[in-house]
Amino acid sequence: MSERYTASTITDDALDALYANASKGWRRGDIWKAKAQEIEADRGRLTAELEQARAEAQRQARISDSYIATTKELLKRRTMTLRNRAETWEQYARRFYLAWKSARRRARVMSDELTRRAPLTGQYAAALARVRAVADRIEDGAPWTANHDQTAHRIRAALDGTPPCACTYGERCPNCRD
């Protein structure tokens, strides 16, 4: 351990060494003080940068939240639009299916009716042939038609679907001629 000097026992060399040591300590203290001031300045600069980065992060988070909210709203609207379209097309499909079923039912009824009436078709054709034969006989001058004017013409007009002429011109009428 070093000895402790008093004012009466200290020598010039010891005093110089003591001053040199104190000066060295003060310089070391000044160095540490300068370093502390640099660190404090760096801390202030870093704190400012950190606050700026936090503010930017919060701003980006708000923008991101806004984009997310907008996207959710657009997706919600698009989903509703697609759902409405799907429901509309589902209704159309249901209507078309019911119309198809109804048409099948009507076709079955008509087919059954045609099948039921098919034998009558031949009977109708035979009856028409008989009527045409009678009209031919009337036109050829059958004796039982002597007092009936233009009976054959009226029968043929009825068969062909053309209305008979109601005039009194007889053979001279342009509408009554064959």
C-alpha positions as CSV (number, residue, x, y, z in Angstrom):
1,M,0.0,0.0,0.0
2,S,1.2,3.4,-0.7
3,E,2.0,5.7,2.1
4,R,-0.2,8.6,2.8
5,Y,1.5,12.0,2.5
6,T,0.8,15.0,4.6
7,A,1.6,18.6,3.6
8,S,4.8,18.6,5.6
9,T,6.0,15.2,4.5
10,I,5.3,15.3,0.7
11,T,8.2,15.8,-1.6
12,D,8.3,17.7,-4.9
13,D,8.6,14.5,-6.9
14,A,5.7,12.9,-5.0
15,L,3.6,16.1,-5.5
16,D,4.4,16.1,-9.2
17,A,3.5,12.4,-9.4
18,L,0.3,13.1,-7.6
19,Y,-0.6,16.0,-10.0
20,A,0.3,13.8,-13.0
21,N,-2.0,11.0,-11.7
22,A,-4.8,13.5,-11.0
23,S,-4.3,15.1,-14.4
24,K,-4.4,11.6,-16.0
25,G,-7.6,10.8,-14.1
26,W,-9.1,14.1,-15.2
27,R,-8.2,13.4,-18.8
28,R,-9.7,10.0,-18.4
29,G,-12.8,11.5,-17.0
30,D,-12.9,14.0,-19.8
31,I,-12.6,11.1,-22.3
32,W,-15.4,9.2,-20.5
33,K,-17.5,12.4,-20.4
34,A,-17.0,13.0,-24.2
35,K,-17.9,9.3,-24.8
36,A,-21.0,9.7,-22.6
37,Q,-22.0,12.9,-24.5
38,E,-21.5,11.0,-27.8
39,I,-23.6,8.1,-26.5
40,E,-26.2,10.6,-25.3
41,A,-26.3,12.2,-28.7
42,D,-26.5,8.8,-30.4
43,R,-29.3,7.8,-28.0
44,G,-31.2,11.0,-28.9
45,R,-30.7,10.4,-32.6
46,L,-31.7,6.7,-32.3
47,T,-34.7,7.6,-30.1
48,A,-35.8,10.1,-32.8
49,E,-35.3,7.5,-35.5
50,L,-37.2,4.9,-33.4
51,E,-40.1,7.4,-33.0
52,Q,-40.0,8.1,-36.7
53,A,-40.0,4.4,-37.5
54,R,-42.9,3.8,-35.0
55,A,-44.9,6.6,-36.6
56,E,-44.2,5.1,-40.1
57,A,-45.2,1.6,-38.9
58,Q,-48.4,3.0,-37.4
59,R,-49.1,4.8,-40.7
60,Q,-48.4,1.7,-42.7
61,A,-50.7,-0.3,-40.3
62,R,-53.5,2.2,-40.8
63,I,-53.1,2.0,-44.6
64,S,-53.0,-1.8,-44.4
65,D,-56.1,-1.9,-42.2
66,S,-57.8,0.4,-44.7
67,Y,-56.8,-1.9,-47.6
68,I,-58.0,-4.9,-45.6
69,A,-61.3,-3.2,-44.8
70,T,-61.8,-2.1,-48.4
71,T,-60.9,-5.6,-49.7
72,K,-63.3,-7.2,-47.2
73,E,-66.1,-4.8,-48.3
74,L,-65.4,-5.5,-52.0
75,L,-65.4,-9.2,-51.4
76,K,-68.6,-9.0,-49.4
77,R,-70.3,-7.1,-52.2
78,R,-68.9,-9.4,-54.9
79,T,-70.1,-12.4,-52.8
80,M,-73.5,-11.0,-52.5
81,T,-73.7,-10.2,-56.2
82,L,-72.6,-13.8,-57.0
83,R,-75.0,-15.2,-54.5
84,N,-77.9,-13.2,-56.0
85,R,-76.9,-14.3,-59.5
86,A,-76.8,-17.9,-58.3
87,E,-80.2,-17.6,-56.7
88,T,-81.6,-16.1,-59.9
89,W,-80.1,-18.8,-62.1
90,E,-81.4,-21.4,-59.6
91,Q,-84.9,-19.9,-60.0
92,Y,-84.5,-20.0,-63.8
93,A,-83.4,-23.6,-63.6
94,R,-86.3,-24.5,-61.4
95,R,-88.8,-22.8,-63.8
96,F,-87.2,-24.5,-66.8
97,Y,-87.4,-27.8,-65.1
98,L,-91.1,-27.3,-64.2
99,A,-91.8,-26.2,-67.8
100,W,-89.9,-29.2,-69.1
101,K,-91.9,-31.5,-66.8
102,S,-95.2,-29.8,-67.9
103,A,-94.2,-30.2,-71.6
104,R,-93.4,-33.9,-71.1
105,R,-96.8,-34.4,-69.4
106,R,-98.6,-32.5,-72.2
107,A,-96.7,-34.5,-74.8
108,R,-97.6,-37.7,-73.0
109,V,-101.3,-36.7,-72.9
110,M,-101.2,-35.7,-76.6
111,S,-99.5,-38.9,-77.5
112,D,-102.1,-40.9,-75.6
113,E,-104.9,-38.9,-77.3
114,L,-103.4,-39.4,-80.8
115,T,-103.0,-43.1,-80.1
116,R,-106.6,-43.2,-78.9
117,R,-107.9,-41.3,-82.0
118,A,-105.7,-43.0,-84.6
119,P,-108.3,-45.5,-85.6
120,L,-110.8,-42.6,-86.1
121,T,-108.4,-41.0,-88.7
122,G,-109.1,-43.8,-91.2
123,Q,-112.8,-43.5,-90.5
124,Y,-112.7,-39.8,-91.2
125,A,-110.8,-40.3,-94.4
126,A,-113.3,-42.9,-95.6
127,A,-116.2,-40.6,-94.7
128,L,-114.7,-37.8,-96.7
129,A,-114.1,-40.1,-99.7
130,R,-117.8,-41.0,-99.5
131,V,-118.8,-37.4,-99.4
132,R,-116.6,-36.6,-102.4
133,A,-118.1,-39.5,-104.3
134,V,-121.6,-38.2,-103.6
135,A,-120.5,-34.7,-104.8
136,D,-119.2,-36.2,-108.0
137,R,-122.5,-38.1,-108.6
138,I,-124.4,-34.9,-107.9
139,E,-122.3,-33.0,-110.4
140,D,-122.7,-35.7,-113.0
141,G,-126.5,-35.2,-112.7
142,A,-127.9,-37.8,-110.4
143,P,-131.7,-37.8,-110.8
144,W,-132.4,-37.2,-107.1
145,T,-130.6,-33.8,-107.2
146,A,-132.6,-32.3,-110.1
147,N,-134.0,-29.4,-108.1
148,H,-130.8,-28.5,-106.0
149,D,-128.7,-25.7,-107.6
150,Q,-124.9,-26.0,-107.1
151,T,-125.1,-28.6,-104.4
152,A,-121.9,-30.3,-105.6
153,H,-120.1,-26.9,-105.5
154,R,-121.2,-26.2,-102.0
155,I,-120.2,-29.7,-100.8
156,R,-116.7,-29.3,-102.4
157,A,-116.3,-25.8,-100.9
158,A,-117.2,-27.2,-97.5
159,L,-114.7,-30.0,-97.9
160,D,-111.9,-27.7,-99.1
161,G,-112.6,-25.1,-96.4
162,T,-113.6,-22.3,-98.8
163,P,-116.9,-20.6,-98.1
164,P,-119.6,-21.0,-100.7
165,C,-120.7,-17.9,-102.5
166,A,-124.1,-16.6,-101.4
167,C,-124.8,-14.7,-104.6
168,T,-127.7,-15.3,-107.0
169,Y,-125.7,-15.1,-110.3
170,G,-125.3,-18.8,-110.6
171,E,-122.8,-19.8,-113.3
172,R,-121.8,-16.2,-114.1
173,C,-120.5,-15.4,-110.7
174,P,-116.6,-15.2,-110.7
175,N,-116.5,-16.4,-107.1
176,C,-118.7,-19.4,-107.7
177,R,-116.8,-20.9,-110.6
178,D,-114.4,-23.8,-110.1
